[in-house]
C-alpha cells in the first residue's frame, strides 16, 4: 500500500509495520544537495523505537539505504528512493487479533475496506512505524530549508495533562505504563525564517497544506494554529494582531494568527500545535467483538507498544511540516540554494 503527499515536491511512503521493509520516494527535490549521513542518523534516532523506558521495547536501527536519486552522497535531481529494513518484528504477538479488532485502532475500518486477508500485525500500514520513511523525506526537507535560513523545530508541550516540566511529563507516562495504560499529549511546532507571501486562499492555504501532512501521522486527532481554539473565546479586539514597523520591517505586535493570514504566510513565526491521542494498544482488558462469530468478547492486547507516542512524535511533526512548507515554496516558484 502506498500513500502520497505534495504538489511540486511529491512524497510517497509504502510498507507495513511488520513487512520486510518500509520505504519512501521523493520527486521534485533539486540536485546538488549533499546528504549529511550523521545528521540524518541523529534525526532518525530521535524517532526510532527502543531507545528508552518511555517507548516500545521494539528495537530498530532505522538507517535508510538510498537506492536512487543520491550519488556519492549528493542528490541528482531524479527521484530519491530509500528503504528501511524492519529487523525486530514479532507478528505472532497479534495472532489472537485476526478476528478481534482493537478498540480505537484501524483494525475494524481496514477490515471493512480491504477484507480479512490484510496483514494488520503491528498496525500494518496504519502503524506509527510509517513515520520512519516520512522522517527520511522530512530530514531532507529540513536540511534544505536550513540552508536557506528556515528552521523547523517541534517538541512535546503537554503529556497526560501535564505541561511545562519535561520530568513531570515523563512521570505521567511512567505512571500510565505502570497501570497498564497510556497517555496522549500535544506537540508544538515552530517555523522561523519563512518569508511572507507563501501559500494562497481557500484550498491553497498553508494551514490546510500543513494540516494535511500532519494528519498523516498516526494518532494525530487535532491541530491548531496560533491562538487556535482559544481565539474562539476572544473578542476581535483581543485576537487581532496589530501591525507595526521594527527596524524597517513590517511585523505584528503579537502572533495570535500563528504566522498565517488568509492562508498566506505573514513573515512572523509559523506556529501550530498537534494533539495526539493515547496509544490504543494497552495492557488493560478491553471490550471488543469477534468478527467471525458476531459475539462480544474480552480482549487483551499483547506485543510491544509505546505508553505514549508524543516523545517520539516530535521529529515526525517536524518532517510533515517541513515537507509541506518546502512543497509550498517550490509551488510558489521559489528557488532555493542547495549548498
C-alpha positions as CSV (number, residue, x, y, z in Angstrom):
1,X,0.0,0.0,0.0
2,X,1.3,3.4,-1.0
3,X,0.3,6.9,0.2
4,X,1.4,10.2,-1.4
5,X,1.5,13.9,-0.5
6,X,2.6,17.1,-2.2
7,X,2.1,19.0,-5.4
8,X,5.6,20.1,-6.7
9,X,7.5,18.1,-4.0
10,X,5.9,14.7,-4.1
11,X,6.5,12.3,-1.2
12,X,5.3,8.7,-1.3
13,X,5.6,6.2,1.5
14,X,4.9,2.5,1.5
15,X,5.2,-0.7,3.6
16,X,3.8,-2.1,6.8
17,X,4.8,-2.3,10.4
18,X,5.8,-6.0,10.1
19,X,6.7,-6.1,6.4
20,X,10.3,-6.8,5.4
21,X,10.8,-3.1,5.0
22,X,9.2,0.4,4.7
23,X,10.2,2.9,2.1
24,X,9.9,6.4,0.7
25,X,10.2,8.1,-2.7
26,X,10.7,11.8,-3.1
27,X,10.3,13.5,-6.5
28,X,10.8,17.2,-7.2
29,X,13.8,17.5,-4.9
30,X,16.7,19.6,-6.5
31,X,20.1,18.3,-7.5
32,X,23.2,19.3,-5.7
33,X,22.1,18.8,-2.1
34,X,24.7,16.9,0.0
35,X,23.1,14.4,2.4
36,X,24.7,14.6,5.8
37,X,24.6,11.0,6.9
38,X,25.5,11.8,10.5
39,X,22.7,14.4,10.8
40,X,20.3,12.1,9.1
41,X,21.2,9.2,11.6
42,X,20.8,11.6,14.6
43,X,17.4,12.8,13.3
44,X,16.2,9.2,12.7
45,X,17.4,8.2,16.2
46,X,15.0,10.7,17.8
47,X,12.1,8.8,16.3
48,X,13.4,5.3,16.4
49,X,11.9,2.8,18.8
50,X,13.5,1.0,21.8
51,X,15.8,3.9,22.9
52,X,14.4,4.3,26.4
53,X,11.9,3.2,29.0
54,X,9.2,5.5,27.7
55,X,9.0,3.9,24.3
56,X,8.2,0.4,22.9
57,X,10.7,-2.4,23.5
58,X,10.9,-3.0,19.8
59,X,14.4,-2.0,18.6
60,X,15.1,-0.8,15.1
61,X,18.3,0.8,13.7
62,X,16.2,2.9,11.2
63,X,19.2,3.7,9.0
64,X,17.8,4.3,5.5
65,X,19.5,2.9,2.4
66,X,19.2,5.2,-0.7
67,X,18.6,3.2,-3.8
68,X,18.2,6.0,-6.3
69,X,18.4,9.8,-6.6
70,X,21.6,10.1,-4.5
71,X,25.1,9.5,-5.8
72,X,28.2,9.9,-3.8
73,X,26.1,11.5,-1.1
74,X,24.6,14.2,-3.4
75,X,21.1,14.4,-4.8
76,X,20.9,14.0,-8.5
77,X,17.6,15.8,-9.2
78,X,16.0,12.4,-10.1
79,X,13.5,10.6,-7.9
80,X,15.0,9.8,-4.5
81,X,14.2,6.3,-3.1
82,X,15.2,5.0,0.3
83,X,14.4,1.8,2.2
84,X,14.5,0.9,5.9
85,X,14.6,-2.8,6.8
86,X,12.3,-4.0,9.6
87,X,14.6,-6.2,11.7
88,X,12.8,-6.6,15.0
89,X,9.3,-7.9,14.3
90,X,7.1,-10.4,16.3
91,X,4.0,-10.9,14.3
92,X,2.9,-13.9,16.5
93,X,2.0,-11.3,19.2
94,X,-1.0,-10.4,17.0
95,X,-2.3,-14.0,16.3
96,X,-5.2,-13.5,18.7
97,X,-6.3,-10.3,16.9
98,X,-7.1,-11.7,13.5
99,X,-10.9,-11.6,14.0
100,X,-11.0,-9.3,17.0
101,X,-10.4,-5.5,16.3
102,X,-8.5,-3.5,18.8
103,X,-10.5,-0.5,20.2
104,X,-9.5,2.8,18.6
105,X,-7.2,1.1,16.1
106,X,-7.8,1.0,12.4
107,X,-8.4,-2.8,12.5
108,X,-12.2,-2.8,12.0
109,X,-12.4,0.0,9.5
110,X,-9.5,-1.5,7.5
111,X,-11.2,-4.9,7.6
112,X,-14.4,-3.4,6.1
113,X,-12.4,-1.7,3.3
114,X,-9.8,-4.3,2.4
115,X,-11.1,-7.6,3.6
116,X,-9.9,-10.1,6.1
117,X,-6.7,-11.1,4.3
118,X,-4.9,-7.9,5.0
119,X,-1.9,-8.1,7.4
120,X,-2.6,-5.8,10.4
121,X,0.2,-7.1,12.6
122,X,1.7,-4.1,14.4
123,X,-1.0,-1.9,12.8
124,X,0.1,-2.7,9.3
125,X,0.2,0.4,7.0
126,X,-1.6,2.4,9.7
127,X,1.2,2.0,12.2
128,X,3.4,4.7,13.7
129,X,6.2,2.7,12.0
130,X,5.2,4.5,8.8
131,X,6.6,7.7,10.3
132,X,10.1,6.3,9.8
133,X,10.1,6.7,6.0
134,X,8.3,10.0,6.5
135,X,11.2,11.2,8.6
136,X,13.7,10.3,5.8
137,X,11.9,12.7,3.5
138,X,11.5,15.2,6.3
139,X,15.2,15.2,7.1
140,X,16.0,16.1,3.5
141,X,13.4,18.9,3.6
142,X,14.6,20.2,6.9
143,X,18.2,20.2,5.7
144,X,17.4,22.1,2.5
145,X,15.2,24.6,4.4
146,X,18.0,25.2,6.9
147,X,20.5,26.0,4.1
148,X,18.0,28.8,3.2
149,X,17.6,30.3,6.7
150,X,14.4,28.5,7.5
151,X,14.3,26.3,10.7
152,X,11.7,23.9,11.9
153,X,11.5,22.8,15.5
154,X,8.9,20.7,17.3
155,X,8.8,19.4,20.9
156,X,6.3,18.0,23.4
157,X,4.5,20.7,25.3
158,X,1.9,18.6,27.1
159,X,1.6,14.9,28.1
160,X,-1.2,13.4,30.1
161,X,-2.5,16.9,31.0
162,X,0.9,17.9,32.4
163,X,2.7,20.8,30.7
164,X,5.9,22.8,31.1
165,X,8.1,20.3,33.1
166,X,9.7,17.5,31.0
167,X,10.4,15.4,34.1
168,X,6.8,15.7,35.2
169,X,5.6,14.7,31.7
170,X,7.8,11.6,31.7
171,X,6.4,10.8,35.2
172,X,2.9,10.9,33.8
173,X,4.0,8.4,31.1
174,X,5.6,6.1,33.7
175,X,2.5,6.1,35.9
176,X,0.2,5.2,33.0
177,X,2.6,2.4,31.9
178,X,2.7,1.0,35.5
179,X,-1.1,1.0,35.4
180,X,-1.1,-0.9,32.0
181,X,-2.5,2.2,30.4
182,X,-1.3,5.0,28.1
183,X,-1.5,8.8,27.8
184,X,-1.7,11.3,24.9
185,X,-0.4,14.8,24.6
186,X,0.4,17.8,22.4
187,X,3.4,18.6,20.2
188,X,4.2,22.2,19.5
189,X,5.9,23.2,16.2
190,X,7.5,26.5,15.1
191,X,9.0,27.6,11.7
192,X,11.3,30.6,11.7
193,X,12.7,32.4,8.7
194,X,9.8,31.7,6.4
195,X,9.2,34.7,4.1
196,X,5.9,36.5,3.8
197,X,3.7,35.7,0.8
198,X,3.8,31.8,0.6
199,X,0.6,29.9,0.2
200,X,-2.8,31.1,-1.0
201,X,-6.5,31.3,-0.3
202,X,-9.0,28.5,0.4
203,X,-7.6,25.1,-0.7
204,X,-4.1,26.6,-1.3
205,X,-3.8,27.9,2.3
206,X,-0.8,27.0,4.4
207,X,-2.9,25.8,7.3
208,X,-4.6,23.2,5.1
209,X,-1.4,22.1,3.5
210,X,0.4,21.6,6.8
211,X,-2.7,20.0,8.5
212,X,-3.0,17.5,5.6
213,X,0.6,16.4,6.1
214,X,0.5,16.4,9.9
215,X,-2.8,14.3,10.0
216,X,-0.8,11.6,8.1
217,X,0.9,10.9,11.4
218,X,-1.0,8.1,13.1
219,X,-2.6,9.2,16.4
220,X,-3.0,12.9,15.5
221,X,-6.5,13.9,16.3
222,X,-6.3,17.7,16.2
223,X,-4.3,20.7,15.1
224,X,-4.5,24.5,15.8
225,X,-2.5,27.4,14.5
226,X,-1.6,30.5,16.6
227,X,-4.1,31.1,19.3
228,X,-6.2,28.3,17.8
229,X,-9.3,27.3,19.7
230,X,-8.6,29.9,22.3
231,X,-9.3,32.6,19.7
232,X,-13.0,31.4,19.7
233,X,-13.3,32.7,23.2
234,X,-11.7,36.1,22.5
235,X,-13.2,39.3,21.2
236,X,-11.8,40.7,17.9
237,X,-10.0,43.4,19.8
238,X,-8.2,40.8,21.8
239,X,-7.4,38.4,19.0
240,X,-6.4,40.9,16.3
241,X,-2.6,41.3,15.8
242,X,-1.7,45.0,15.4
243,X,0.8,45.8,12.6
244,X,3.9,47.8,13.5
245,X,7.3,48.6,11.9
246,X,10.5,47.4,13.6
247,X,13.9,48.0,12.0
248,X,12.3,48.9,8.7
249,X,10.3,45.6,8.6
250,X,6.5,45.2,9.0
251,X,5.7,42.8,11.8
252,X,2.8,42.2,14.2
253,X,3.0,43.2,17.8
254,X,1.9,39.6,18.8
255,X,1.3,36.4,16.9
256,X,-2.1,35.0,17.7
257,X,-2.5,34.4,13.9
258,X,0.4,31.9,14.1
259,X,2.2,33.4,11.1
260,X,-0.6,32.8,8.6
261,X,-3.2,35.3,7.3
262,X,-5.7,34.3,4.7
263,X,-3.8,31.1,4.1
264,X,-0.6,33.1,3.3
265,X,2.5,33.4,5.4
266,X,2.9,36.8,7.1
267,X,6.6,36.7,7.8
268,X,6.0,36.1,11.5
269,X,7.0,32.7,13.0
270,X,4.6,29.9,11.8
271,X,3.3,28.3,15.0
272,X,1.0,25.3,15.5
273,X,0.2,22.5,17.9
274,X,-0.8,18.9,17.1
275,X,-2.9,16.8,19.6
276,X,-2.1,13.1,19.9
277,X,-4.5,10.5,21.3
278,X,-3.3,7.9,23.9
279,X,-1.8,4.8,22.4
280,X,-4.8,2.5,21.9
281,X,-2.8,-0.8,22.5
282,X,-2.8,-1.1,26.2
283,X,-2.4,-4.0,28.7
284,X,-5.8,-3.5,30.3
285,X,-8.5,-5.8,29.3
286,X,-10.9,-4.2,26.8
287,X,-14.3,-4.9,25.2
288,X,-14.5,-5.8,21.5
289,X,-16.3,-8.2,19.2
290,X,-15.3,-11.4,17.4
291,X,-16.0,-10.6,13.7
292,X,-16.2,-14.3,12.8
293,X,-19.0,-15.1,15.4
294,X,-20.6,-11.7,15.9
295,X,-20.2,-12.1,19.7
296,X,-19.0,-9.7,22.3
297,X,-15.6,-10.7,23.7
298,X,-12.9,-9.5,26.1
299,X,-9.6,-8.5,24.5
300,X,-6.1,-8.4,25.9
301,X,-3.5,-6.8,23.6
302,X,-0.1,-8.4,23.6
303,X,3.0,-7.1,21.9
304,X,5.3,-4.1,22.4
305,X,3.8,-0.7,22.4
306,X,4.6,2.9,23.4
307,X,2.8,4.0,26.6
308,X,2.9,7.5,24.9
309,X,3.8,8.3,21.3
310,X,4.4,12.0,22.0
311,X,8.1,11.9,22.8
312,X,8.9,10.1,19.5
313,X,6.4,12.1,17.5
314,X,8.3,15.5,17.5
315,X,10.6,14.6,14.6
316,X,7.6,13.3,12.7
317,X,5.8,16.6,13.2
318,X,8.9,18.4,12.1
319,X,9.0,16.2,9.0
320,X,5.4,16.6,8.0
321,X,5.6,20.4,8.4
322,X,8.9,20.8,6.5
323,X,7.6,18.7,3.6
324,X,4.5,20.9,3.4
325,X,6.5,24.1,3.7
326,X,9.1,23.1,1.1
327,X,6.3,21.9,-1.3
328,X,4.6,25.3,-0.9
329,X,7.9,27.2,-1.6
330,X,8.5,25.2,-4.8
331,X,4.9,25.5,-5.9
332,X,5.3,29.3,-5.5
333,X,8.3,29.2,-7.8
334,X,10.9,30.0,-5.1
335,X,14.4,28.9,-6.0
336,X,16.3,27.6,-3.0
337,X,20.1,27.2,-2.8
338,X,21.4,23.6,-2.2
339,X,24.9,24.5,-0.9
